[in-house]
Amino acid sequence: MTDSPVRPEPVGPVHDYERPDGQQLVDALVWLLDLETIERDIYRGVSPKESLQRVFGGQVAGQALIAAGRTVDPERKVHSLHSYFIRPGDPAVPIVYTVDRVRDGGSFSTRRVVAVQHGAAIFSLSASFQLPQEGIDHQSPMPEAPDPEQLPTALSWLKAHGIMLPKFQLEWPFDLRWVDPPSQLADAFDGPSEEPHRTWMRAAGVLPDDRLLHACALTYASDLLLLDSVLLKHRLSFRQEGLRLASLDHAVWFHRPFRADEWLLYAQESPSASGGRGLAMGRIFTRDGRHVATVMQEGMIRLPSA
């Protein structure tokens, strides 16, 4: 990662289900995560031209993790992050990230990052980094799933079911393959499933050999689907008119090395929902069954007014 990135040309227009080249989308993600250095421990990031009405949560989390990682010895690898979404981000203006070097110990480094827009905090993140160490090792087994090559892309799947997507979703830099139907077809289910919702995912092109960048890319992708597991428990759909959702917090634990541009199985479930909030958990596995990350997120879920 360089402090003065060369900006690629923006992704061109997309109509219906046409999509830019996958490598172009991944290069745009790398550009998005390559923050500008303003001053020591102060960085600036931007949002894509085509975006949501508010900044995508995975984007601000990934950028904040990049900011934290730039202040840490490269030998120390991120092993966890905990974050809160404080205010909706404005995609039309840059985001300033300030890093607090909380502690550098013998094995661990702790950083706190605050993302600011319009003079107010929109997001906060704490991240911990560790020198590689040996120790005990065990993991949960990976759920069974068909090979991703046997499954249609999410884009093809949605097109086959007559579901149209806005332009910003067509430009997601990840190839998604649903093993289990997503919440878009929740009203067709017989009832909620107690089994985890499984999705294969990988970056749509090749990422540079930068372990922090792969962690940031995975953080970005981990926010794409997680609240789906809460909706599926109640046969609700993202497409339901009047349904309102927003991520409240997001945490990731990184257990083992991985590449975000190789197939990863994302197994998601929701252990609880109450008080207008839903809790979601995801476990991420490599294709050979290594458990590489665990994700937790609570989201606000408000039902349509009666």
Secondary structure as GFF3:
##gff-version 3
##sequence-region A 1 306
A	DSSP	alpha_helix	22	33	.	.	.	ID=ss1
A	DSSP	beta_strand	36	39	.	.	.	ID=ss2
A	DSSP	beta_strand	42	45	.	.	.	ID=ss3
A	DSSP	alpha_helix	57	69	.	.	.	ID=ss4
A	DSSP	beta_strand	77	85	.	.	.	ID=ss5
A	DSSP	beta_strand	95	104	.	.	.	ID=ss6
A	DSSP	beta_strand	108	117	.	.	.	ID=ss7
A	DSSP	beta_strand	120	130	.	.	.	ID=ss8
A	DSSP	three_ten_helix	148	150	.	.	.	ID=ss9
A	DSSP	alpha_helix	154	160	.	.	.	ID=ss10
A	DSSP	alpha_helix	167	170	.	.	.	ID=ss11
A	DSSP	beta_strand	174	178	.	.	.	ID=ss12
A	DSSP	three_ten_helix	183	188	.	.	.	ID=ss13
A	DSSP	beta_strand	197	203	.	.	.	ID=ss14
A	DSSP	alpha_helix	211	222	.	.	.	ID=ss15
A	DSSP	alpha_helix	228	233	.	.	.	ID=ss16
A	DSSP	beta_strand	244	254	.	.	.	ID=ss17
A	DSSP	beta_strand	264	274	.	.	.	ID=ss18
A	DSSP	beta_strand	277	286	.	.	.	ID=ss19
A	DSSP	beta_strand	291	302	.	.	.	ID=ss20
###
